[in-house]
Amino acid sequence: MREFLPENRPLLLLAPMQDITDLAFMGIMERFGGGPDAYVTEYFRVHEDSTLEKHILRSIDENRTGKPILAQMIGQSIPDLVRTAKLLEAHAVAGIDLNLGCPAPVVCNKSAGGGLLRKLDHLDVILGSLREAISGRFTVKTRLGYHEADEFAAVLEIFSRHAIDALSIHGRTVAERYRTPIHPNWIRQAVEQFPCPVFANGNVVSVETGRALHAQTNAAGLMIGRGAIRNPWLFGQLRDTYEGRAHTSPTLGDVYHYIKALYEETKRTTRFSEAKHVQKVKKYLVFIAQGIDPAGAFEHAIRRVKTPEAFWEQCEVHLAKHSDELMKGPPQQSKVFCGFEALLTQD
Ligand SMILES: Cc1cc2nc3c(=O)[nH]c(=O)nc-3n(C[C@H](O)[C@H](O)[C@H](O)COP(=O)(O)O)c2cc1C
């Protein structure tokens, strides 16, 4: 991945998010804020009977962003991971990524995703087999460990046996899910120890938290997930600050146009009824609604809407004609974004 790294700033990546970072969302990221430098697909599920999921494949085959996209797989069956990696390499991917972070019990109990961090011997064989089978780039996205952050020393030892091309690290354990501050010190350890680029992930919700995570880890890249759903302009804002330009802040009116574009674009690419579509868009609104107004009135209202009419009424009232700037980050007491303020107080 070294060839993709910009000279004077970290590479910016959109974190893969299931049911969120699809083709429509990628297009919207480009339109609002210029998008990241690179993408990763949602995970392709890999098992004995798996085939490549068509809706995820579209984000590769119809990728018009001009940016590289890694195809992510999740699974634990070696022949099926190898088979799937080869199928994916026939498409226009920048590389194949293995998920070692998903905390969902149904995934971990099958020893896939984050569950593989409890099976390091098996993980070692998977990495060796995939490295041998993949002719292009092979990357890994991992958490620190299953129960404790210091398990990462042993995990890194396993990674070091294989020539991986990049390592994205969500700086939490599986047990910590999304509920805690992250552990930048372990990401820094990987940066210092590994020859390949390391991308730091977790709790970047603003320019300040992004710069803080970068300063604390010296990572080659920043991977941003939920913070980019809330504020897609974040990629452009980070690029601007690193390249010495003043960055502009979106207004609530801009957020309205972003939601409208997201609504229309996701509607164009799915076949949901209008009512079901509102439910789909509400998945994004869980994040976008954080910190729209200090009292959380928009979030409260949007959680309850069921019809398109009610949805748009709330967007009109709280966003459409407002020229106030979007708050820099979500509220500190947010249950959706936890522990990000710790990045600003750590050395
Ligand atoms: C709704 C949702 C879906 C996710 N799906 C995936 C996924 O498919 N693959 C993956 O590696 N991580 C997935 N993640 C984890 C994110 O990629 C990322 O590691 C995590 O959200 C921390 O980064 P953030 O604080 O910038 O959001 C998902 C996270 C969320 C919130």
The ligand as a MOL file (V3000), in Angstrom:
LIG
                    3D

  0  0  0     0  0            999 V3000
M  V30 BEGIN CTAB
M  V30 COUNTS 31 33 0 0 0
M  V30 BEGIN ATOM
M  V30 1 C -22.4180 -0.1920 11.5800 0
M  V30 2 C -21.0020 -0.6880 11.5520 0
M  V30 3 C -20.6430 -1.6960 10.6680 0
M  V30 4 C -19.3320 -2.1640 10.6110 0
M  V30 5 N -18.9880 -3.1110 9.6800 0
M  V30 6 C -17.6690 -3.4740 9.5490 0
M  V30 7 C -17.2310 -4.3410 8.4950 0
M  V30 8 O -18.0090 -4.7910 7.6310 0
M  V30 9 N -15.8930 -4.6630 8.4580 0
M  V30 10 C -14.9970 -4.1660 9.3670 0
M  V30 11 O -13.8000 -4.4730 9.2950 0
M  V30 12 N -15.3890 -3.3320 10.3510 0
M  V30 13 C -16.6780 -2.9650 10.4400 0
M  V30 14 N -17.0330 -2.0500 11.4050 0
M  V30 15 C -15.9860 -1.4310 12.2550 0
M  V30 16 C -15.4500 -0.1460 11.6090 0
M  V30 17 O -14.8020 -0.4200 10.3810 0
M  V30 18 C -14.4380 0.5660 12.5260 0
M  V30 19 O -13.3820 -0.3100 12.8030 0
M  V30 20 C -15.0800 1.0110 13.8490 0
M  V30 21 O -16.3380 1.5970 13.6400 0
M  V30 22 C -14.1630 2.0010 14.6050 0
M  V30 23 O -13.9120 3.1370 13.8130 0
M  V30 24 P -14.7200 4.5330 14.0230 0
M  V30 25 O -14.5860 4.8910 15.4690 0
M  V30 26 O -14.0280 5.4940 13.0980 0
M  V30 27 O -16.1470 4.2680 13.6600 0
M  V30 28 C -18.3460 -1.6100 11.4830 0
M  V30 29 C -18.7190 -0.5930 12.3680 0
M  V30 30 C -20.0170 -0.1240 12.4170 0
M  V30 31 C -20.3660 0.9880 13.3760 0
M  V30 END ATOM
M  V30 BEGIN BOND
M  V30 1 1 1 2
M  V30 2 1 2 3
M  V30 3 2 2 30
M  V30 4 2 3 4
M  V30 5 1 4 5
M  V30 6 1 4 28
M  V30 7 2 5 6
M  V30 8 1 6 7
M  V30 9 1 6 13
M  V30 10 2 7 8
M  V30 11 1 7 9
M  V30 12 1 9 10
M  V30 13 2 10 11
M  V30 14 1 10 12
M  V30 15 2 12 13
M  V30 16 1 13 14
M  V30 17 1 14 15
M  V30 18 1 14 28
M  V30 19 1 15 16
M  V30 20 1 16 17
M  V30 21 1 16 18
M  V30 22 1 18 19
M  V30 23 1 18 20
M  V30 24 1 20 21
M  V30 25 1 20 22
M  V30 26 1 22 23
M  V30 27 1 23 24
M  V30 28 2 24 25
M  V30 29 1 24 26
M  V30 30 1 24 27
M  V30 31 2 28 29
M  V30 32 1 29 30
M  V30 33 1 30 31
M  V30 END BOND
M  V30 END CTAB
M  END
